[in-house]
Amino acid sequence: MLFSVESWGFQFYAASLSSDPQVKADFRKEMQRFLPPRIVVETVSNERFWDYLVSEIPALMRRAKAQLEGNAQAGEAFRM
């Protein structure tokens, strides 16, 4: 195998979302560069939005890992 999904640090990155306050600060700073101020206030700066990201990103990472490893569940028909 040319790559290892584990070598990409999925687990470390997912854990850092909830445990490293600098990750949140850096994310918010970067998003402020691209989004209008009103959207930043309503989403990125909202603590509930961060809670959503902390739960959603690891779930997306698990789905990506399953696809890359060929372990996707039925119904996930799109293969890249």
N, CA, C and O atoms as a GROMACS GRO file, in nm:
protein
  320
    1MET      N    1   0.085  -0.118   0.000
    1MET     CA    2   0.000   0.000   0.000
    1MET      C    3   0.090   0.124   0.000
    1MET      O    4   0.186   0.130   0.076
    2LEU      N    5   0.060   0.220  -0.083
    2LEU     CA    6   0.141   0.341  -0.096
    2LEU      C    7   0.119   0.441   0.015
    2LEU      O    8   0.204   0.527   0.037
    3PHE      N    9   0.009   0.432   0.085
    3PHE     CA   10  -0.020   0.526   0.192
    3PHE      C   11  -0.087   0.454   0.307
    3PHE      O   12  -0.142   0.345   0.291
    4SER      N   13  -0.082   0.516   0.420
    4SER     CA   14  -0.152   0.464   0.537
    4SER      C   15  -0.240   0.575   0.590
    4SER      O   16  -0.192   0.685   0.619
    5VAL      N   17  -0.368   0.549   0.604
    5VAL     CA   18  -0.461   0.649   0.653
    5VAL      C   19  -0.418   0.695   0.792
    5VAL      O   20  -0.427   0.814   0.824
    6GLU      N   21  -0.371   0.603   0.875
    6GLU     CA   22  -0.327   0.640   1.009
    6GLU      C   23  -0.210   0.738   1.005
    6GLU      O   24  -0.198   0.823   1.094
    7SER      N   25  -0.126   0.727   0.904
    7SER     CA   26  -0.010   0.817   0.897
    7SER      C   27  -0.051   0.962   0.871
    7SER      O   28   0.031   1.052   0.887
    8TRP      N   29  -0.173   0.985   0.832
    8TRP     CA   30  -0.219   1.122   0.806
    8TRP      C   31  -0.256   1.195   0.934
    8TRP      O   32  -0.280   1.315   0.931
    9GLY      N   33  -0.262   1.124   1.046
    9GLY     CA   34  -0.291   1.188   1.174
    9GLY      C   35  -0.436   1.221   1.198
    9GLY      O   36  -0.466   1.317   1.269
   10PHE      N   37  -0.528   1.145   1.140
   10PHE     CA   38  -0.671   1.172   1.158
   10PHE      C   39  -0.707   1.179   1.306
   10PHE      O   40  -0.774   1.273   1.350
   11GLN      N   41  -0.663   1.081   1.383
   11GLN     CA   42  -0.701   1.076   1.524
   11GLN      C   43  -0.645   1.193   1.601
   11GLN      O   44  -0.714   1.252   1.685
   12PHE      N   45  -0.520   1.229   1.575
   12PHE     CA   46  -0.459   1.343   1.644
   12PHE      C   47  -0.533   1.471   1.609
   12PHE      O   48  -0.563   1.552   1.697
   13TYR      N   49  -0.562   1.490   1.481
   13TYR     CA   50  -0.632   1.612   1.438
   13TYR      C   51  -0.771   1.620   1.500
   13TYR      O   52  -0.810   1.726   1.549
   14ALA      N   53  -0.844   1.512   1.498
   14ALA     CA   54  -0.978   1.511   1.555
   14ALA      C   55  -0.973   1.543   1.704
   14ALA      O   56  -1.057   1.619   1.754
   15ALA      N   57  -0.877   1.487   1.775
   15ALA     CA   58  -0.864   1.515   1.918
   15ALA      C   59  -0.825   1.660   1.944
   15ALA      O   60  -0.870   1.720   2.041
   16SER      N   61  -0.741   1.715   1.858
   16SER     CA   62  -0.696   1.853   1.879
   16SER      C   63  -0.809   1.954   1.862
   16SER      O   64  -0.800   2.064   1.915
   17LEU      N   65  -0.913   1.919   1.789
   17LEU     CA   66  -1.026   2.010   1.771
   17LEU      C   67  -1.089   2.046   1.905
   17LEU      O   68  -1.127   2.161   1.928
   18SER      N   69  -1.101   1.948   1.992
   18SER     CA   70  -1.167   1.974   2.119
   18SER      C   71  -1.070   2.002   2.233
   18SER      O   72  -1.111   2.056   2.336
   19SER      N   73  -0.944   1.968   2.216
   19SER     CA   74  -0.851   1.983   2.329
   19SER      C   75  -0.753   2.099   2.316
   19SER      O   76  -0.693   2.139   2.416
   20ASP      N   77  -0.735   2.154   2.198
   20ASP     CA   78  -0.636   2.259   2.177
   20ASP      C   79  -0.705   2.392   2.144
   20ASP      O   80  -0.755   2.408   2.033
   21PRO      N   81  -0.708   2.486   2.237
   21PRO     CA   82  -0.776   2.613   2.212
   21PRO      C   83  -0.714   2.692   2.097
   21PRO      O   84  -0.780   2.776   2.037
   22GLN      N   85  -0.588   2.666   2.067
   22GLN     CA   86  -0.522   2.738   1.957
   22GLN      C   87  -0.580   2.698   1.822
   22GLN      O   88  -0.585   2.779   1.730
   23VAL      N   89  -0.624   2.573   1.810
   23VAL     CA   90  -0.686   2.526   1.685
   23VAL      C   91  -0.812   2.608   1.658
   23VAL      O   92  -0.835   2.652   1.545
   24LYS      N   93  -0.893   2.628   1.761
   24LYS     CA   94  -1.016   2.706   1.747
   24LYS      C   95  -0.982   2.851   1.711
   24LYS      O   96  -1.044   2.909   1.621
   25ALA      N   97  -0.886   2.909   1.779
   25ALA     CA   98  -0.847   3.049   1.752
   25ALA      C   99  -0.795   3.064   1.610
   25ALA      O  100  -0.830   3.159   1.540
   26ASP      N  101  -0.712   2.972   1.568
   26ASP     CA  102  -0.656   2.978   1.431
   26ASP      C  103  -0.765   2.962   1.326
   26ASP      O  104  -0.766   3.033   1.226
   27PHE      N  105  -0.857   2.869   1.351
   27PHE     CA  106  -0.968   2.849   1.257
   27PHE      C  107  -1.050   2.976   1.243
   27PHE      O  108  -1.080   3.020   1.132
   28ARG      N  109  -1.088   3.035   1.356
   28ARG     CA  110  -1.169   3.157   1.352
   28ARG      C  111  -1.095   3.269   1.280
   28ARG      O  112  -1.155   3.344   1.203
   29LYS      N  113  -0.968   3.282   1.306
   29LYS     CA  114  -0.889   3.387   1.241
   29LYS      C  115  -0.887   3.368   1.089
   29LYS      O  116  -0.903   3.463   1.013
   30GLU      N  117  -0.867   3.245   1.046
   30GLU     CA  118  -0.864   3.217   0.902
   30GLU      C  119  -1.000   3.242   0.837
   30GLU      O  120  -1.007   3.299   0.728
   31MET      N  121  -1.106   3.200   0.901
   31MET     CA  122  -1.239   3.218   0.844
   31MET      C  123  -1.277   3.366   0.833
   31MET      O  124  -1.351   3.404   0.743
   32GLN      N  125  -1.226   3.448   0.923
   32GLN     CA  126  -1.254   3.591   0.918
   32GLN      C  127  -1.194   3.655   0.792
   32GLN      O  128  -1.239   3.760   0.748
   33ARG      N  129  -1.094   3.592   0.737
   33ARG     CA  130  -1.033   3.643   0.614
   33ARG      C  131  -1.126   3.626   0.494
   33ARG      O  132  -1.118   3.704   0.399
   34PHE      N  133  -1.213   3.528   0.498
   34PHE     CA  134  -1.293   3.492   0.381
   34PHE      C  135  -1.442   3.523   0.392
   34PHE      O  136  -1.510   3.542   0.292
   35LEU      N  137  -1.491   3.530   0.514
   35LEU     CA  138  -1.635   3.546   0.534
   35LEU      C  139  -1.671   3.689   0.572
   35LEU      O  140  -1.592   3.757   0.637
   36PRO      N  141  -1.789   3.733   0.532
   36PRO     CA  142  -1.836   3.865   0.574
   36PRO      C  143  -1.853   3.868   0.727
   36PRO      O  144  -1.885   3.766   0.787
   37PRO      N  145  -1.831   3.984   0.789
   37PRO     CA  146  -1.839   3.994   0.936
   37PRO      C  147  -1.970   3.940   0.994
   37PRO      O  148  -1.967   3.875   1.099
   38ARG      N  149  -2.081   3.965   0.930
   38ARG     CA  150  -2.210   3.917   0.981
   38ARG      C  151  -2.212   3.765   0.988
   38ARG      O  152  -2.262   3.709   1.086
   39ILE      N  153  -2.160   3.699   0.887
   39ILE     CA  154  -2.158   3.553   0.885
   39ILE      C  155  -2.064   3.500   0.993
   39ILE      O  156  -2.094   3.399   1.057
   40VAL      N  157  -1.953   3.566   1.012
   40VAL     CA  158  -1.859   3.525   1.118
   40VAL      C  159  -1.928   3.528   1.254
   40VAL      O  160  -1.919   3.434   1.331
   41VAL      N  161  -1.998   3.638   1.282
   41VAL     CA  162  -2.067   3.652   1.410
   41VAL      C  163  -2.174   3.544   1.426
   41VAL      O  164  -2.187   3.486   1.534
   42GLU      N  165  -2.249   3.517   1.321
   42GLU     CA  166  -2.359   3.421   1.329
   42GLU      C  167  -2.314   3.275   1.330
   42GLU      O  168  -2.388   3.188   1.377
   43THR      N  169  -2.195   3.249   1.280
   43THR     CA  170  -2.152   3.110   1.270
   43THR      C  171  -2.019   3.087   1.341
   43THR      O  172  -2.016   3.033   1.452
   44VAL      N  173  -1.912   3.126   1.279
   44VAL     CA  174  -1.777   3.091   1.325
   44VAL      C  175  -1.751   3.135   1.469
   44VAL      O  176  -1.686   3.062   1.543
   45SER      N  177  -1.799   3.249   1.509
   45SER     CA  178  -1.776   3.298   1.646
   45SER      C  179  -1.878   3.243   1.746
   45SER      O  180  -1.865   3.267   1.866
   46ASN      N  181  -1.976   3.171   1.698
   46ASN     CA  182  -2.077   3.113   1.784
   46ASN      C  183  -2.025   2.981   1.842
   46ASN      O  184  -1.983   2.892   1.768
   47GLU      N  185  -2.027   2.970   1.972
   47GLU     CA  186  -1.975   2.850   2.037
   47GLU      C  187  -2.048   2.723   1.993
   47GLU      O  188  -1.988   2.616   1.986
   48ARG      N  189  -2.176   2.734   1.962
   48ARG     CA  190  -2.252   2.618   1.914
   48ARG      C  191  -2.200   2.569   1.778
   48ARG      O  192  -2.204   2.450   1.749
   49PHE      N  193  -2.151   2.662   1.695
   49PHE     CA  194  -2.093   2.624   1.567
   49PHE      C  195  -1.967   2.540   1.589
   49PHE      O  196  -1.945   2.441   1.520
   50TRP      N  197  -1.885   2.581   1.685
   50TRP     CA  198  -1.763   2.505   1.714
   50TRP      C  199  -1.799   2.365   1.765
   50TRP      O  200  -1.736   2.267   1.726
   51ASP      N  201  -1.901   2.356   1.851
   51ASP     CA  202  -1.946   2.225   1.899
   51ASP      C  203  -1.987   2.136   1.781
   51ASP      O  204  -1.958   2.017   1.779
   52TYR      N  205  -2.055   2.197   1.684
   52TYR     CA  206  -2.095   2.124   1.564
   52TYR      C  207  -1.972   2.074   1.489
   52TYR      O  208  -1.966   1.957   1.450
   53LEU      N  209  -1.874   2.161   1.469
   53LEU     CA  210  -1.753   2.120   1.396
   53LEU      C  211  -1.678   2.009   1.469
   53LEU      O  212  -1.629   1.915   1.406
   54VAL      N  213  -1.669   2.020   1.601
   54VAL     CA  214  -1.597   1.920   1.680
   54VAL      C  215  -1.660   1.783   1.666
   54VAL      O  216  -1.591   1.682   1.674
   55SER      N  217  -1.791   1.777   1.645
   55SER     CA  218  -1.855   1.647   1.626
   55SER      C  219  -1.859   1.606   1.478
   55SER      O  220  -1.848   1.487   1.447
   56GLU      N  221  -1.874   1.702   1.389
   56GLU     CA  222  -1.891   1.670   1.247
   56GLU      C  223  -1.759   1.633   1.178
   56GLU      O  224  -1.757   1.540   1.097
   57ILE      N  225  -1.653   1.701   1.207
   57ILE     CA  226  -1.526   1.675   1.137
   57ILE      C  227  -1.474   1.534   1.163
   57ILE      O  228  -1.436   1.467   1.067
   58PRO      N  229  -1.472   1.486   1.287
   58PRO     CA  230  -1.429   1.345   1.305
   58PRO      C  231  -1.520   1.246   1.232
   58PRO      O  232  -1.472   1.144   1.182
   59ALA      N  233  -1.650   1.274   1.227
   59ALA     CA  234  -1.741   1.185   1.153
   59ALA      C  235  -1.707   1.185   1.004
   59ALA      O  236  -1.707   1.079   0.941
   60LEU      N  237  -1.678   1.300   0.949
   60LEU     CA  238  -1.638   1.308   0.808
   60LEU      C  239  -1.506   1.236   0.785
   60LEU      O  240  -1.486   1.171   0.682
   61MET      N  241  -1.415   1.249   0.880
   61MET     CA  242  -1.286   1.181   0.868
   61MET      C  243  -1.303   1.029   0.870
   61MET      O  244  -1.236   0.958   0.795
   62ARG      N  245  -1.394   0.980   0.955
   62ARG     CA  246  -1.419   0.836   0.958
   62ARG      C  247  -1.477   0.788   0.825
   62ARG      O  248  -1.440   0.682   0.776
   63ARG      N  249  -1.567   0.868   0.768
   63ARG     CA  250  -1.625   0.830   0.637
   63ARG      C  251  -1.518   0.831   0.529
   63ARG      O  252  -1.515   0.741   0.445
   64ALA      N  253  -1.431   0.931   0.529
   64ALA     CA  254  -1.324   0.938   0.430
   64ALA      C  255  -1.230   0.819   0.445
   64ALA      O  256  -1.189   0.758   0.346
   65LYS      N  257  -1.197   0.786   0.569
   65LYS     CA  258  -1.109   0.671   0.595
   65LYS      C  259  -1.173   0.543   0.543
   65LYS      O  260  -1.106   0.462   0.479
   66ALA      N  261  -1.302   0.525   0.569
   66ALA     CA  262  -1.372   0.405   0.522
   66ALA      C  263  -1.368   0.398   0.370
   66ALA      O  264  -1.346   0.290   0.313
   67GLN      N  265  -1.388   0.510   0.304
   67GLN     CA  266  -1.383   0.513   0.157
   67GLN      C  267  -1.242   0.477   0.108
   67GLN      O  268  -1.227   0.397   0.016
   68LEU      N  269  -1.140   0.536   0.168
   68LEU     CA  270  -1.004   0.512   0.125
   68LEU      C  271  -0.960   0.367   0.148
   68LEU      O  272  -0.880   0.312   0.072
   69GLU      N  273  -1.013   0.308   0.251
   69GLU     CA  274  -0.977   0.170   0.283
   69GLU      C  275  -1.068   0.069   0.216
   69GLU      O  276  -1.049  -0.052   0.229
   70GLY      N  277  -1.169   0.119   0.143
   70GLY     CA  278  -1.261   0.028   0.075
   70GLY      C  279  -1.362  -0.034   0.168
   70GLY      O  280  -1.417  -0.140   0.137
   71ASN      N  281  -1.389   0.030   0.281
   71ASN     CA  282  -1.483  -0.024   0.381
   71ASN      C  283  -1.610   0.058   0.390
   71ASN      O  284  -1.673   0.058   0.496
   72ALA      N  285  -1.649   0.127   0.286
   72ALA     CA  286  -1.768   0.211   0.290
   72ALA      C  287  -1.892   0.123   0.301
   72ALA      O  288  -1.898   0.013   0.246
   73GLN      N  289  -1.991   0.174   0.371
   73GLN     CA  290  -2.117   0.101   0.387
   73GLN      C  291  -2.200   0.112   0.259
   73GLN      O  292  -2.180   0.202   0.178
   74ALA      N  293  -2.290   0.019   0.244
   74ALA     CA  294  -2.382   0.023   0.130
   74ALA      C  295  -2.461   0.154   0.135
   74ALA      O  296  -2.496   0.202   0.243
   75GLY      N  297  -2.488   0.208   0.021
   75GLY     CA  298  -2.559   0.335   0.013
   75GLY      C  299  -2.464   0.450  -0.008
   75GLY      O  300  -2.506   0.560  -0.046
   76GLU      N  301  -2.338   0.429   0.015
   76GLU     CA  302  -2.236   0.530  -0.012
   76GLU      C  303  -2.174   0.498  -0.147
   76GLU      O  304  -2.058   0.457  -0.155
   77ALA      N  305  -2.252   0.518  -0.252
   77ALA     CA  306  -2.216   0.469  -0.384
   77ALA      C  307  -2.109   0.550  -0.455
   77ALA      O  308  -2.041   0.498  -0.543
   78PHE      N  309  -2.093   0.675  -0.418
   78PHE     CA  310  -1.997   0.758  -0.490
   78PHE      C  311  -1.856   0.723  -0.450
   78PHE      O  312  -1.818   0.734  -0.333
   79ARG      N  313  -1.778   0.681  -0.547
   79ARG     CA  314  -1.637   0.648  -0.522
   79ARG      C  315  -1.551   0.744  -0.601
   79ARG      O  316  -1.576   0.770  -0.719
   80MET      N  317  -1.453   0.796  -0.539
   80MET     CA  318  -1.361   0.889  -0.605
   80MET      C  319  -1.243   0.814  -0.660
   80MET      O  320  -1.154   0.875  -0.719
   0.00000   0.00000   0.00000
